[in-house]
Amino acid sequence: MSTNTPASPSGASGQKTDNRVFVEIPKAGPGQGYRAPKNFASPAQQGLGRLLVYLLCAALIVAPAFVVFWICFAPGSHALQLGFWWLWIAMFLITESIGVFCAIGIGREALGASGTRYTK
């Protein structure tokens, strides 16, 4: 028996005894602290991920421009014949500005460049 376990009472055969053992965990010495595991670096996977993020952010800018231009300049479209140039220009500027700001924010977040950087 270990020195940390209590001895069983001699007359209590029908009762359950506590067999737990308590072990003191030693303190870590210098250089033995916990270090999180590092993932294996994969430059090809990182490069493809960055390329995918750039392409998706570019699609946020190109897709609304394509739709607006298609509505305005498609064969048989009468969108610009009634004097509504100002409406389509305003719609283009609004949708493109939203697309650009969203692409910048999503790109920074996905590539790990968001937040404040402290230089010391």
Salt bridges, closest charged atoms under 4 A:
ASP18 OD1 - ARG20 NE 3.10
